[in-house]
Amino acid sequence: MCLLLGATGVGKTLLLKRLQKLCQRDGADLGEPPVTLPTVGTNLTDLTLRKRRVTVRELGGCMGPIWPSYFIDCTSVIVSSSCIQLLSVLAAEPLQTASVLVLFNKRDLPCTMSLGEMKSLFRMDDIIASAPQSITTLELSARSGEGLQEVLTWLDSTQPD
């Protein structure tokens, strides 16, 4: 199980829909982004990566206070959120051995900072150096599709055989 966590409005649902389409079409044109609604509760999405199936559980941003109840059977985490949320996820005991992907989404919007500036703002180098987890960072645009293949590659590499 992979958890997809993040604040309300960061693009988790769109990301999942685009990853699912990318898995089904084997890299073909993604087309226009689908319409999404805010997630209330949880969404389960199965992704087929090469010959392995991965279930991604998206937890709505409003569910932040109960995220820890979903940490137990988690082998990987994708976080698209604020620094405070990231630190609380990394501190959770059940996630000490989980692989973590920190996403900097919405790269398609104008006036965005560079990945280096965002990582500096989050102090990602310090977080990565002090966290027990393996942490990867990636910038993407779920809307345009930029970076989606890298998410699938990361997800495939973090799943046990």
C-alpha positions as CSV (number, residue, x, y, z in Angstrom):
1,M,0.0,0.0,0.0
2,C,1.2,3.5,-0.9
3,L,-0.4,6.5,0.8
4,L,-0.9,9.7,-1.1
5,L,-1.1,12.6,1.5
6,G,-1.3,16.3,1.2
7,A,-3.2,19.5,2.0
8,T,-6.6,20.2,0.4
9,G,-6.2,21.6,-3.2
10,V,-2.7,20.4,-3.9
11,G,-3.7,18.2,-6.8
12,K,-3.7,14.6,-5.3
13,T,-6.8,13.4,-7.1
14,L,-5.7,14.8,-10.5
15,L,-2.3,13.2,-9.9
16,L,-3.8,9.8,-9.3
17,K,-6.1,10.0,-12.3
18,R,-3.2,11.0,-14.6
19,L,-1.0,8.3,-13.2
20,Q,-3.8,5.7,-13.8
21,K,-4.2,6.9,-17.4
22,L,-0.5,6.8,-18.0
23,C,-0.3,3.2,-16.7
24,Q,-3.2,2.2,-19.0
25,R,-1.9,3.9,-22.2
26,D,1.8,3.1,-21.8
27,G,3.0,6.7,-22.2
28,A,0.6,7.8,-24.8
29,D,-0.8,11.4,-24.9
30,L,-2.6,12.1,-21.7
31,G,-5.1,14.4,-23.3
32,E,-7.0,17.1,-21.4
33,P,-6.9,16.9,-17.6
34,P,-10.1,15.4,-16.2
35,V,-12.4,17.3,-13.9
36,T,-11.9,16.5,-10.2
37,L,-13.8,17.2,-7.0
38,P,-12.2,17.6,-3.5
39,T,-11.8,14.2,-1.9
40,V,-13.9,13.6,1.1
41,G,-12.6,10.5,2.8
42,T,-10.4,8.2,0.9
43,N,-9.9,7.0,-2.7
44,L,-8.3,3.7,-3.6
45,T,-6.6,3.4,-7.0
46,D,-4.8,0.4,-8.4
47,L,-1.8,1.1,-10.7
48,T,-0.2,-1.6,-12.8
49,L,3.5,-1.0,-13.0
50,R,5.2,-3.4,-15.4
51,K,4.1,-6.7,-13.9
52,R,3.2,-5.5,-10.4
53,R,0.0,-3.9,-9.1
54,V,0.3,-1.1,-6.5
55,T,-2.7,0.2,-4.5
56,V,-2.5,3.9,-3.8
57,R,-4.7,5.2,-1.0
58,E,-5.4,8.9,-1.4
59,L,-6.4,10.6,1.9
60,G,-8.3,13.9,1.7
61,G,-6.6,16.9,3.1
62,C,-9.3,17.4,5.6
63,M,-8.5,13.9,7.1
64,G,-5.1,15.1,8.3
65,P,-5.9,14.5,12.0
66,I,-6.6,10.8,11.3
67,W,-3.8,10.1,8.8
68,P,-1.8,8.1,11.4
69,S,-4.5,5.4,11.5
70,Y,-3.6,4.5,7.9
71,F,0.2,4.3,8.4
72,I,0.3,0.7,9.7
73,D,0.4,-1.3,6.5
74,C,2.1,1.3,4.4
75,T,5.4,0.6,2.4
76,S,5.6,3.9,0.6
77,V,4.3,7.5,1.0
78,I,3.8,10.3,-1.6
79,V,3.5,13.6,0.1
80,S,2.3,16.8,-1.6
81,S,1.9,19.1,1.3
82,S,3.2,21.7,3.7
83,C,6.4,21.4,5.6
84,I,4.6,20.9,8.9
85,Q,2.6,18.0,7.5
86,L,5.7,16.5,6.0
87,L,7.5,16.6,9.3
88,S,4.6,15.0,11.1
89,V,4.5,12.2,8.5
90,L,8.2,11.6,8.8
91,A,8.0,11.4,12.6
92,A,5.3,8.7,12.6
93,E,6.7,5.5,14.0
94,P,5.0,3.1,11.5
95,L,6.5,5.1,8.6
96,Q,10.2,4.9,9.8
97,T,11.0,2.4,7.1
98,A,8.7,3.6,4.4
99,S,10.1,5.2,1.2
100,V,8.9,8.8,0.8
101,L,8.4,10.9,-2.3
102,V,7.9,14.6,-1.7
103,L,6.1,16.2,-4.7
104,F,6.3,19.8,-5.7
105,N,3.2,19.9,-7.9
106,K,1.6,22.6,-10.1
107,R,4.8,23.4,-12.0
108,D,2.5,24.6,-14.8
109,L,1.4,27.7,-12.9
110,P,3.1,31.0,-13.7
111,C,5.5,32.7,-11.2
112,T,6.5,29.5,-9.5
113,M,9.9,29.1,-7.7
114,S,12.5,26.8,-9.0
115,L,12.8,23.3,-7.5
116,G,16.1,24.5,-5.8
117,E,14.3,27.5,-4.2
118,M,11.4,25.3,-3.0
119,K,13.7,22.7,-1.5
120,S,15.6,25.5,0.2
121,L,12.4,27.0,1.6
122,F,11.4,23.6,3.0
123,R,15.0,23.0,4.1
124,M,14.8,19.6,2.3
125,D,18.6,19.0,2.6
126,D,18.3,19.1,6.4
127,I,15.2,17.0,6.5
128,I,16.7,14.4,4.2
129,A,19.9,14.3,6.3
130,S,18.1,13.8,9.6
131,A,15.1,11.6,8.6
132,P,15.5,7.8,8.8
133,Q,13.5,7.3,5.6
134,S,14.7,7.3,2.1
135,I,13.4,10.6,0.7
136,T,13.1,11.5,-2.9
137,T,11.9,14.9,-4.2
138,L,10.3,15.6,-7.6
139,E,8.7,18.5,-9.3
140,L,5.8,17.8,-11.6
141,S,2.6,19.1,-13.1
142,A,-0.3,16.6,-12.8
143,R,-2.2,18.9,-15.2
144,S,0.3,18.8,-18.1
145,G,1.7,15.4,-17.3
146,E,5.3,16.6,-16.7
147,G,7.0,14.3,-14.2
148,L,4.3,11.7,-14.0
149,Q,6.5,8.9,-15.5
150,E,9.1,9.7,-12.8
151,V,6.4,9.1,-10.1
152,L,5.6,5.7,-11.6
153,T,9.3,4.8,-11.8
154,W,9.8,5.8,-8.2
155,L,6.6,3.9,-7.1
156,D,7.7,0.8,-8.9
157,S,11.2,0.9,-7.4
158,T,9.9,1.1,-3.8
159,Q,7.5,-1.9,-3.8
160,P,8.7,-5.1,-2.3
161,D,9.1,-8.1,-4.7
